[in-house]
Amino acid sequence: MTTTISVAGLFLALFLLVYLAFKGHSVIIIAPIVAMVAVIFSAGFDSHLMANYTEVYMTGFANYARNYFPLYLFGAVFAKLMEVSGYADAISHLIASRLGKERAILAVVLCCAVLTYGGVSLFVVTFVVLPIAISLFRAADIPKRLIPGSIALGAFTFTMTALPGSPQVQNTIPMTYFGTDAFAAPVLGIIAAIMMFTLGMIWLNYRAKKAK
């Protein structure tokens, strides 16, 4: 029963975090609040609430920041340099112009994949590729509601976690726990990447044809 309540509290905390962030509230403010919700559900009102909050949550947060802050910092700096210099935009336009509007979905997916696998933060990639995706989808007469899925397929799937050597933090952080490098399990990663890309493209093209 206690485990069920703890899991329910975790999902509630995640829901509140996403909902409040979507409403425009600062994550710096709402993160400690939703963490308190998770602590209440996991520890209960009768336990040492503040002790759990300070000794468990804050200790874990401090350790996480100490271990991975440089990784996030230099990744964000590199992404900003790519954005300000115009390199990210130039790469996206080059791929889009070569493939053309007939392959708009593929162009968006590849733009995101090249940028994220090249080290640009996937959050920056989203904002860089979005205007190009809107233009391509409009020219190809594809509904704009398929843009999030196309960007997600290129940025948030195989280049983020599956392809060997991905510089994204989702691939580099587990190295500490498993004692591996960024190129661990290359065969399995490539197979998973091919499956993600193929099935994702089949589904997106199917939805586009059905919409037309």
Salt bridges, closest charged atoms under 4 A:
GLU83 OE1 - LYS80 NZ 3.59
ASP89 OD2 - HIS93 NE2 3.40
